[in-house]
């Protein structure tokens, strides 16, 4: 009898865990649904359409859940924007590997980062919208995210500065032009649709030309500084 009771109690334990895990999973699903809805509302209504009413309607959820799980609409929108930000989210795995082996950080890693950024910007319509928003409106939340992005970038540059400090190559300025160019070319191609300098990056050939130029400029910078890394 004692053994049977013990076996019965052990068999009930998984059920108890499932019951407690259910609400947690439901909360996570609801939060993910609300976050995803921010993107849908931006696509459908633009930035002015980011209201509690629109998010509630689009998600099919009670608008009160926005405050229950995020505290405010601004916190919900900030969570979404952070998830879409390439340098805070899309490049996270690459950057973590760089920080784990900072001495190996070189032109290959820089090229990997910039190529990933270029590909992401060309494909992600929601991210394009966010960048347009960031450029076209003075917004405290967007500025805070931009400042966080710069803080992370500064950690990377501090690693690179050690290699270039005794050279005439201003790698920060070179990368600023490259990253800025990637932003503009991607937004121009997807918003305007026309060519830039006669190059159409909406076509595979044009995109490959820009990708090759990105890599060659990075390699040229390292060659000019006589750095084999």
C-alpha positions in Angstrom: 0.0 0.0 0.0 2.8 2.4 1.0 4.6 1.8 -2.3 1.4 2.3 -4.3 0.7 5.6 -2.6 4.3 6.7 -3.4 4.0 5.7 -7.0 0.6 7.5 -7.3 2.1 10.7 -5.8 5.1 10.6 -8.2 2.8 10.1 -11.2 0.8 13.2 -10.2 3.8 15.6 -10.1 4.1 16.2 -13.8 0.4 17.2 -13.9 1.0 19.8 -11.2 3.9 21.3 -13.2 1.8 21.4 -16.3 -1.0 23.3 -14.5 1.5 25.9 -13.2 3.2 26.2 -16.5 0.0 26.8 -18.4 -0.6 30.4 -17.3 3.0 31.2 -17.8 2.9 29.9 -21.4 -0.4 31.8 -22.0 1.1 35.0 -20.7 4.2 34.6 -23.0 1.9 33.9 -26.0 -0.2 36.9 -25.2 2.8 39.2 -24.8 4.3 37.9 -28.1 1.0 38.5 -29.8 0.8 42.1 -28.6 4.4 42.7 -29.6 3.8 41.3 -33.1 0.7 43.4 -33.4 2.7 46.6 -33.1 4.4 45.7 -36.4 1.1 45.0 -38.0 -0.4 48.3 -36.9 2.7 50.2 -38.2 2.4 48.5 -41.5 -1.4 49.2 -41.7 -1.7 52.7 -40.1 1.8 54.1 -39.8 3.3 55.5 -36.6 0.3 57.8 -35.8 -1.8 54.6 -35.7 0.1 53.1 -32.8 -2.8 53.5 -30.3 -4.1 51.2 -27.6 -7.4 51.0 -29.5 -5.8 49.9 -32.7 -3.5 47.4 -31.1 -6.4 45.9 -29.1 -8.5 45.7 -32.3 -5.8 44.2 -34.5 -4.7 41.7 -31.9 -8.2 40.7 -30.9 -7.1 41.0 -27.2 -8.4 43.1 -24.4 -6.5 46.4 -24.5 -6.1 46.3 -20.7 -3.5 43.5 -21.3 -1.1 46.1 -22.7 -1.0 47.7 -19.2 -1.1 44.4 -17.4 2.0 43.0 -19.2 3.9 46.1 -20.3 2.8 48.8 -18.0 2.2 51.3 -20.9 1.8 51.6 -24.6 5.3 53.2 -24.9 6.9 50.2 -23.1 5.1 47.8 -25.6 6.3 49.8 -28.6 9.8 50.0 -27.2 9.9 46.2 -26.7 8.9 45.7 -30.3 11.4 48.2 -31.7 14.2 46.6 -29.7 13.3 43.2 -31.1 13.5 44.6 -34.6 16.7 46.6 -34.1 19.4 44.9 -36.1 22.3 45.9 -33.8 20.5 45.0 -30.6 18.7 41.8 -31.8 19.6 40.6 -35.4 23.4 40.9 -34.8 23.3 39.6 -31.2 24.8 36.2 -31.8 27.6 37.6 -34.0 28.5 40.3 -31.4 28.4 37.8 -28.5 31.0 35.7 -30.4 33.2 38.8 -30.9 33.1 39.7 -27.3 34.0 36.1 -26.4 37.1 36.3 -28.6 38.0 40.0 -28.9 41.5 39.4 -30.0 40.2 37.7 -33.1 37.9 40.5 -34.1 38.9 41.6 -37.6 37.8 42.3 -41.1 36.0 39.0 -41.5 33.7 39.8 -38.6 33.1 43.4 -39.7 32.2 42.1 -43.2 29.8 39.5 -41.7 28.1 42.2 -39.6 27.7 44.7 -42.5 26.5 42.0 -44.9 23.9 40.8 -42.4 22.7 44.3 -41.8 22.4 44.9 -45.6 20.4 41.7 -46.1 18.2 42.4 -43.2 17.3 45.9 -44.2 16.5 44.9 -47.7 14.1 42.2 -46.5 12.5 43.5 -43.4 9.7 46.0 -44.3 8.8 46.6 -40.6 12.4 47.5 -39.9 12.4 49.9 -42.8 9.4 51.6 -41.4 11.0 52.0 -38.0 14.1 53.6 -39.5 12.0 56.0 -41.5 10.2 56.8 -38.2 13.6 57.3 -36.4 14.8 59.7 -39.1 11.6 61.6 -39.5 10.5 62.2 -36.0 12.0 63.5 -32.7 11.0 60.8 -30.3 12.5 60.1 -26.8 11.9 56.4 -27.0 13.6 56.1 -30.4 16.5 58.3 -29.2 17.0 56.0 -26.2 17.2 53.0 -28.4 19.6 54.8 -30.7 21.8 55.7 -27.7 21.8 52.1 -26.6 22.9 51.0 -30.1 25.7 53.5 -29.9 26.8 52.2 -26.5 27.0 48.7 -27.9 28.9 49.9 -31.0 31.4 51.8 -28.8 32.4 48.5 -27.1 33.1 47.1 -30.6 35.1 50.2 -31.6 37.2 50.1 -28.5 38.4 46.7 -29.6 39.1 47.9 -33.1 40.8 51.1 -32.0 43.7 49.2 -30.5 44.6 47.8 -33.9 44.3 51.1 -35.8 45.6 53.6 -33.1 49.0 53.9 -34.7 47.8 54.1 -38.3 46.5 56.8 -40.6 43.3 54.8 -41.2 40.2 56.3 -39.5 38.2 53.1 -39.4 35.3 54.7 -37.4 34.8 57.3 -40.1 35.0 54.6 -42.9 32.5 52.4 -41.1 30.2 55.4 -40.4 30.1 56.0 -44.2 29.5 52.3 -45.0 26.8 51.8 -42.4 25.1 55.1 -43.3 25.3 54.1 -47.0 23.7 50.7 -46.2 20.8 52.4 -44.5 20.2 54.9 -47.2 20.6 52.6 -50.2 18.3 50.1 -48.6 15.6 52.6 -47.7 16.0 54.4 -51.1 15.6 51.1 -53.0 12.6 49.9 -51.1 10.8 53.3 -50.8 11.7 54.9 -54.1 12.4 51.9 -56.2 14.8 53.8 -58.5 18.5 53.2 -59.2 21.2 54.9 -57.3 24.4 55.8 -59.2 22.9 53.6 -61.9 22.8 50.6 -59.6 19.6 48.8 -58.9 20.0 46.9 -55.6 16.5 45.5 -56.0 18.1 43.3 -58.6 20.5 40.5 -57.7 23.3 41.9 -59.8 23.0 45.4 -58.2 22.9 43.9 -54.7 25.9 41.8 -55.4 27.9 44.9 -56.5 27.2 46.7 -53.3 28.0 43.6 -51.2 31.3 43.2 -53.0 32.1 46.9 -52.5 31.4 46.6 -48.8 33.9 43.7 -48.4 36.5 45.3 -50.6 36.4 48.6 -48.7 36.9 46.8 -45.4 39.8 44.7 -46.8 41.3 47.9 -48.3 41.2 49.6 -44.9 43.1 46.7 -43.3 45.6 46.5 -46.1 46.2 50.3 -46.0 46.8 50.0 -42.2 49.0 46.9 -42.8 46.9 44.9 -40.4 46.7 41.1 -41.1 43.6 40.2 -39.1 
